[in-house]
Amino acid sequence: MSEPMIRKALTCEQIFTKNAQERRRYELREKAIMEEQTLIHGAKAEGKIEGAREMLHTIMEMKFGDQAVALFPLVAHLNNLDALERLTRQFFSVNTAEEANELLQKSV
């Protein structure tokens, strides 16, 4: 009985053999735990996307100065982390704000 998963399985079995009210409480607790994990996962993903947008904004500001502000709305619509990371790498080889605009237009 030293295995945690075996202990948990036996605990679950004991709960299910009890009355329906106990079983329902157990199910609600498990559901709440899973929902919390889903929310945490979603928040982490959104944080990564927001961080990638900020990185792209910073690169654009460093390369294009005031002209970068006109490009920010195009970045705001990007929600795919892979696309944002790819764009960030591509921006190192872009030399003008016009090239950056073309690149962003292709990504939108």
ABEGO torsion letter per residue (X at the ends): XABAAAAAAAAAAAAAABBAAAAAAAAAAAAAAAAAAAAAAAAAAAAAAAAAAAAAAAAAAAAAEAAAAAAAAAAAABABAAAAAAAAAAAAABABAAAAAAAAAAAX
